[in-house]
């Protein structure tokens, strides 16, 4: 959420700066916000991806909890 807010602020700064309203040093601030937004977004994506991949590997109980509904669905189908 913070990364999205930083991106919106950066785009506003860049758009206003094209019309010459904001001084030059604010363009640096805008690009800094753009890069921080991108890094934050990539960090969140990588963290969630790795947690989804590593959670079943590191904790077998998580793996069992994730696969149990599929096993129960197969049992119900076999009974029908």
N, C-alpha and C positions, 0 to 999 in steps of 0.2 A: 504494500500500500504506500509506503514511504517512497519507494522507487518510482511508482506511477505519479505521485504528487511532484517529485523532483523533475520528472520528465515534462509534465505539464507546465511547471514554472519555467523550465529551460526553453520550451518552445515559445512561451509568451515573451520571454526576454529576447529571444532571437528574432521573433516577428516584429516586436517594437523597435529593436535596434536597427532593422533594415530601413525604417523610416527616419532614423537619426534622432530619436527622442532620448535614448539612453546613451551615456558616454561610452567610450571604447572599452574601458576596463570591465564594464558589465558584460561584454561579450565573452570575456574569459570566464566569468562566473556562469554564464549560460552553458558554455561548452563543458565546463567542469560538472555542472548538473547533469548534462546529457551523458557524459562518460560514467558518472557515479550511478546514474539510473541503469545504464547497460550492465555495469559490473554487478550491481545489486540483483538485477533480474537474473543474470547468468548464475550468480551464486545461489539464489533461491532454487532455480531449476536443477542445478547440479546437486545441491544438498538433498532435495526431495527425491531425485532420481536415485542417488546412492543409498538413501535410507530405505527406499522401496526394494532395491536390489539386495542390500546387505542385511536387512532385518530378518528375512527368512533363513539366510545362511548362518547368521550369528545366533539366532534364537529359534530352535526347532519348534517351540510352542507356538510362535507366530506362524510358522509354515503350516502347522497342523490346523490352526484356527482359520487360515486362509483357504485350505483345501477341504475342510469339513463340509461346507455347504454343497460342494460338487459331489462328494461321496454320498451325502444324504439324498441328493436329487437322483443319483443313479439307483440307489436302493428303492426309492419310491417308484421309479419307472419300472424296475424289475418286478415289483409287487403288483403293479397294474397289468 
